[in-house]
Amino acid sequence: LIEHQSTINPNMPLRMLVYIAKEYEKFYFSKAIYSKQLVKIPTPELYVFYNGKEDLPLEENLKLSDAFLEKCATLSVEAVVKVINVNYKQGAEILERCKVLNEYSR
């Protein structure tokens, strides 16, 4: 899943968790999930392309667990969102590989 943001939003891991749950529900929620057979699902990758005016590193990870009220050694649920700063002046590597994103960034 990819989302574009022009403002920094620390809640993206929670939002992306909701998005991916809705996608899984849409495509895989059926009687099959109650069977003894494992339902295979795509491995999620969660990205945010950031092009706002605030300073942000070229890449950073936002974690759902950073929002948990209580910290624990073993997590039952985690979502990690990779935030990529696609501001043209920042020179993100992805802009060299993706012409459309490069043009958008300019």
Secondary structure by P-SEA (a helix, b strand, c coil): cbbbbcccccaaaaaaaaaaaaaaaaccccccccccbbbbbcbbbbbbbbbcccccccbbbbbcccccccccccccbbbbbbbbbcccccccaaaaacaaaaaaac
